[in-house]
C-alpha cells in the first residue's frame, strides 16, 4: 500500500493583459499524485483477484469433500440395507413384508 507522504501540486493564477485570469498547475506534481493513486488501485485490485481465486478454490474443495461424504454415506447405508435384506432372506422372510 502507499506510504504516508506529501506530493506538492502548485497552482499559479496569472492575470493577462486583457484582464482574464489563467490558472496553471505543476504537471509533474499532478502526474505523481495520479501515479500514486493508480499504484494503490492496482495493488488493491490484485489483492482482490487473489482473494477471489482463493475463495473459488476453497469452494471447489468444499463441494468435492461434500460429494465424497455423501457418496460414502450412501454406500454405507446401501451396505447396511443389503446386509439386513440378506439376514431376512436367511431367516426365510421376504424383504418387502416387514
Biotite code that builds the C-alpha atoms (Angstrom):
import biotite.structure as struc

atoms = struc.array([
    struc.Atom([0.000, 0.000, 0.000], chain_id="A", res_id=1, res_name="UNK", atom_name="CA", element="C"),
    struc.Atom([1.027, 3.616, -0.306], chain_id="A", res_id=2, res_name="UNK", atom_name="CA", element="C"),
    struc.Atom([3.206, 5.150, 2.324], chain_id="A", res_id=3, res_name="UNK", atom_name="CA", element="C"),
    struc.Atom([2.253, 8.398, 4.024], chain_id="A", res_id=4, res_name="UNK", atom_name="CA", element="C"),
    struc.Atom([3.809, 11.347, 2.312], chain_id="A", res_id=5, res_name="UNK", atom_name="CA", element="C"),
    struc.Atom([3.122, 14.622, 0.637], chain_id="A", res_id=6, res_name="UNK", atom_name="CA", element="C"),
    struc.Atom([3.005, 15.405, -3.048], chain_id="A", res_id=7, res_name="UNK", atom_name="CA", element="C"),
    struc.Atom([3.212, 19.030, -3.942], chain_id="A", res_id=8, res_name="UNK", atom_name="CA", element="C"),
    struc.Atom([0.989, 20.348, -6.712], chain_id="A", res_id=9, res_name="UNK", atom_name="CA", element="C"),
    struc.Atom([1.491, 24.039, -7.420], chain_id="A", res_id=10, res_name="UNK", atom_name="CA", element="C"),
    struc.Atom([-1.283, 26.211, -8.829], chain_id="A", res_id=11, res_name="UNK", atom_name="CA", element="C"),
    struc.Atom([-0.499, 29.593, -10.306], chain_id="A", res_id=12, res_name="UNK", atom_name="CA", element="C"),
    struc.Atom([-3.026, 32.265, -11.191], chain_id="A", res_id=13, res_name="UNK", atom_name="CA", element="C"),
    struc.Atom([-1.866, 34.867, -13.698], chain_id="A", res_id=14, res_name="UNK", atom_name="CA", element="C"),
    struc.Atom([-3.731, 37.895, -14.891], chain_id="A", res_id=15, res_name="UNK", atom_name="CA", element="C"),
    struc.Atom([-3.377, 38.549, -18.559], chain_id="A", res_id=16, res_name="UNK", atom_name="CA", element="C"),
    struc.Atom([-3.245, 41.905, -20.391], chain_id="A", res_id=17, res_name="UNK", atom_name="CA", element="C"),
    struc.Atom([-6.928, 41.628, -21.259], chain_id="A", res_id=18, res_name="UNK", atom_name="CA", element="C"),
    struc.Atom([-7.906, 41.224, -17.579], chain_id="A", res_id=19, res_name="UNK", atom_name="CA", element="C"),
    struc.Atom([-8.591, 37.483, -17.850], chain_id="A", res_id=20, res_name="UNK", atom_name="CA", element="C"),
    struc.Atom([-7.022, 35.256, -15.268], chain_id="A", res_id=21, res_name="UNK", atom_name="CA", element="C"),
    struc.Atom([-5.416, 31.953, -16.200], chain_id="A", res_id=22, res_name="UNK", atom_name="CA", element="C"),
    struc.Atom([-4.791, 29.037, -13.889], chain_id="A", res_id=23, res_name="UNK", atom_name="CA", element="C"),
    struc.Atom([-1.768, 26.872, -14.439], chain_id="A", res_id=24, res_name="UNK", atom_name="CA", element="C"),
    struc.Atom([-0.579, 23.935, -12.404], chain_id="A", res_id=25, res_name="UNK", atom_name="CA", element="C"),
    struc.Atom([2.547, 21.922, -11.962], chain_id="A", res_id=26, res_name="UNK", atom_name="CA", element="C"),
    struc.Atom([2.115, 18.933, -14.273], chain_id="A", res_id=27, res_name="UNK", atom_name="CA", element="C"),
    struc.Atom([4.833, 16.890, -12.575], chain_id="A", res_id=28, res_name="UNK", atom_name="CA", element="C"),
    struc.Atom([3.129, 17.101, -9.185], chain_id="A", res_id=29, res_name="UNK", atom_name="CA", element="C"),
    struc.Atom([-0.226, 16.115, -10.661], chain_id="A", res_id=30, res_name="UNK", atom_name="CA", element="C"),
    struc.Atom([1.408, 13.254, -12.527], chain_id="A", res_id=31, res_name="UNK", atom_name="CA", element="C"),
    struc.Atom([2.994, 11.943, -9.301], chain_id="A", res_id=32, res_name="UNK", atom_name="CA", element="C"),
    struc.Atom([-0.338, 12.143, -7.495], chain_id="A", res_id=33, res_name="UNK", atom_name="CA", element="C"),
    struc.Atom([-2.139, 10.241, -10.256], chain_id="A", res_id=34, res_name="UNK", atom_name="CA", element="C"),
    struc.Atom([0.601, 7.599, -10.434], chain_id="A", res_id=35, res_name="UNK", atom_name="CA", element="C"),
    struc.Atom([0.318, 7.071, -6.675], chain_id="A", res_id=36, res_name="UNK", atom_name="CA", element="C"),
    struc.Atom([-3.458, 6.619, -6.916], chain_id="A", res_id=37, res_name="UNK", atom_name="CA", element="C"),
    struc.Atom([-3.078, 4.190, -9.833], chain_id="A", res_id=38, res_name="UNK", atom_name="CA", element="C"),
    struc.Atom([-0.449, 2.177, -7.968], chain_id="A", res_id=39, res_name="UNK", atom_name="CA", element="C"),
    struc.Atom([-2.665, 1.764, -4.894], chain_id="A", res_id=40, res_name="UNK", atom_name="CA", element="C"),
    struc.Atom([-5.655, 0.917, -7.078], chain_id="A", res_id=41, res_name="UNK", atom_name="CA", element="C"),
    struc.Atom([-3.716, -1.762, -8.965], chain_id="A", res_id=42, res_name="UNK", atom_name="CA", element="C"),
    struc.Atom([-2.380, -3.281, -5.731], chain_id="A", res_id=43, res_name="UNK", atom_name="CA", element="C"),
    struc.Atom([-5.886, -3.421, -4.293], chain_id="A", res_id=44, res_name="UNK", atom_name="CA", element="C"),
    struc.Atom([-7.236, -4.972, -7.479], chain_id="A", res_id=45, res_name="UNK", atom_name="CA", element="C"),
    struc.Atom([-4.508, -7.640, -7.434], chain_id="A", res_id=46, res_name="UNK", atom_name="CA", element="C"),
    struc.Atom([-5.265, -8.478, -3.807], chain_id="A", res_id=47, res_name="UNK", atom_name="CA", element="C"),
    struc.Atom([-8.973, -8.765, -4.535], chain_id="A", res_id=48, res_name="UNK", atom_name="CA", element="C"),
    struc.Atom([-8.313, -11.034, -7.517], chain_id="A", res_id=49, res_name="UNK", atom_name="CA", element="C"),
    struc.Atom([-6.061, -13.220, -5.382], chain_id="A", res_id=50, res_name="UNK", atom_name="CA", element="C"),
    struc.Atom([-8.690, -13.402, -2.645], chain_id="A", res_id=51, res_name="UNK", atom_name="CA", element="C"),
    struc.Atom([-11.357, -14.292, -5.206], chain_id="A", res_id=52, res_name="UNK", atom_name="CA", element="C"),
    struc.Atom([-9.213, -17.063, -6.683], chain_id="A", res_id=53, res_name="UNK", atom_name="CA", element="C"),
    struc.Atom([-8.559, -18.475, -3.205], chain_id="A", res_id=54, res_name="UNK", atom_name="CA", element="C"),
    struc.Atom([-12.258, -18.340, -2.365], chain_id="A", res_id=55, res_name="UNK", atom_name="CA", element="C"),
    struc.Atom([-13.176, -20.191, -5.543], chain_id="A", res_id=56, res_name="UNK", atom_name="CA", element="C"),
    struc.Atom([-10.546, -22.834, -4.734], chain_id="A", res_id=57, res_name="UNK", atom_name="CA", element="C"),
    struc.Atom([-11.879, -23.322, -1.197], chain_id="A", res_id=58, res_name="UNK", atom_name="CA", element="C"),
    struc.Atom([-15.434, -23.524, -2.517], chain_id="A", res_id=59, res_name="UNK", atom_name="CA", element="C"),
    struc.Atom([-14.456, -26.217, -5.030], chain_id="A", res_id=60, res_name="UNK", atom_name="CA", element="C"),
    struc.Atom([-12.637, -28.204, -2.327], chain_id="A", res_id=61, res_name="UNK", atom_name="CA", element="C"),
    struc.Atom([-15.645, -27.912, -0.025], chain_id="A", res_id=62, res_name="UNK", atom_name="CA", element="C"),
    struc.Atom([-18.012, -29.144, -2.730], chain_id="A", res_id=63, res_name="UNK", atom_name="CA", element="C"),
    struc.Atom([-15.718, -32.077, -3.554], chain_id="A", res_id=64, res_name="UNK", atom_name="CA", element="C"),
    struc.Atom([-15.493, -33.061, 0.123], chain_id="A", res_id=65, res_name="UNK", atom_name="CA", element="C"),
    struc.Atom([-19.266, -32.810, 0.468], chain_id="A", res_id=66, res_name="UNK", atom_name="CA", element="C"),
    struc.Atom([-19.826, -35.008, -2.592], chain_id="A", res_id=67, res_name="UNK", atom_name="CA", element="C"),
    struc.Atom([-17.336, -37.564, -1.260], chain_id="A", res_id=68, res_name="UNK", atom_name="CA", element="C"),
    struc.Atom([-19.018, -37.598, 2.166], chain_id="A", res_id=69, res_name="UNK", atom_name="CA", element="C"),
    struc.Atom([-22.454, -38.020, 0.572], chain_id="A", res_id=70, res_name="UNK", atom_name="CA", element="C"),
    struc.Atom([-21.201, -40.883, -1.600], chain_id="A", res_id=71, res_name="UNK", atom_name="CA", element="C"),
    struc.Atom([-19.608, -42.648, 1.357], chain_id="A", res_id=72, res_name="UNK", atom_name="CA", element="C"),
    struc.Atom([-22.734, -42.257, 3.491], chain_id="A", res_id=73, res_name="UNK", atom_name="CA", element="C"),
    struc.Atom([-24.913, -43.603, 0.676], chain_id="A", res_id=74, res_name="UNK", atom_name="CA", element="C"),
    struc.Atom([-22.636, -46.601, 0.201], chain_id="A", res_id=75, res_name="UNK", atom_name="CA", element="C"),
    struc.Atom([-22.632, -47.239, 3.944], chain_id="A", res_id=76, res_name="UNK", atom_name="CA", element="C"),
    struc.Atom([-26.424, -47.092, 4.022], chain_id="A", res_id=77, res_name="UNK", atom_name="CA", element="C"),
    struc.Atom([-26.693, -49.343, 0.946], chain_id="A", res_id=78, res_name="UNK", atom_name="CA", element="C"),
    struc.Atom([-24.299, -51.858, 2.511], chain_id="A", res_id=79, res_name="UNK", atom_name="CA", element="C"),
    struc.Atom([-26.242, -51.851, 5.756], chain_id="A", res_id=80, res_name="UNK", atom_name="CA", element="C"),
    struc.Atom([-29.543, -52.309, 3.913], chain_id="A", res_id=81, res_name="UNK", atom_name="CA", element="C"),
    struc.Atom([-28.209, -55.158, 1.785], chain_id="A", res_id=82, res_name="UNK", atom_name="CA", element="C"),
    struc.Atom([-26.860, -56.952, 4.900], chain_id="A", res_id=83, res_name="UNK", atom_name="CA", element="C"),
    struc.Atom([-30.263, -56.582, 6.547], chain_id="A", res_id=84, res_name="UNK", atom_name="CA", element="C"),
    struc.Atom([-32.027, -57.947, 3.465], chain_id="A", res_id=85, res_name="UNK", atom_name="CA", element="C"),
    struc.Atom([-29.634, -60.917, 3.377], chain_id="A", res_id=86, res_name="UNK", atom_name="CA", element="C"),
    struc.Atom([-30.344, -61.651, 7.046], chain_id="A", res_id=87, res_name="UNK", atom_name="CA", element="C"),
    struc.Atom([-34.075, -61.567, 6.376], chain_id="A", res_id=88, res_name="UNK", atom_name="CA", element="C"),
    struc.Atom([-33.711, -63.913, 3.426], chain_id="A", res_id=89, res_name="UNK", atom_name="CA", element="C"),
    struc.Atom([-31.673, -66.332, 5.528], chain_id="A", res_id=90, res_name="UNK", atom_name="CA", element="C"),
    struc.Atom([-34.465, -66.353, 8.075], chain_id="A", res_id=91, res_name="UNK", atom_name="CA", element="C"),
    struc.Atom([-36.975, -67.070, 5.331], chain_id="A", res_id=92, res_name="UNK", atom_name="CA", element="C"),
    struc.Atom([-38.647, -63.659, 5.330], chain_id="A", res_id=93, res_name="UNK", atom_name="CA", element="C"),
    struc.Atom([-39.325, -61.510, 2.325], chain_id="A", res_id=94, res_name="UNK", atom_name="CA", element="C"),
    struc.Atom([-37.657, -58.109, 2.475], chain_id="A", res_id=95, res_name="UNK", atom_name="CA", element="C"),
    struc.Atom([-40.840, -56.458, 1.193], chain_id="A", res_id=96, res_name="UNK", atom_name="CA", element="C"),
    struc.Atom([-43.023, -57.755, 4.031], chain_id="A", res_id=97, res_name="UNK", atom_name="CA", element="C"),
    struc.Atom([-41.548, -56.002, 7.000], chain_id="A", res_id=98, res_name="UNK", atom_name="CA", element="C"),
])
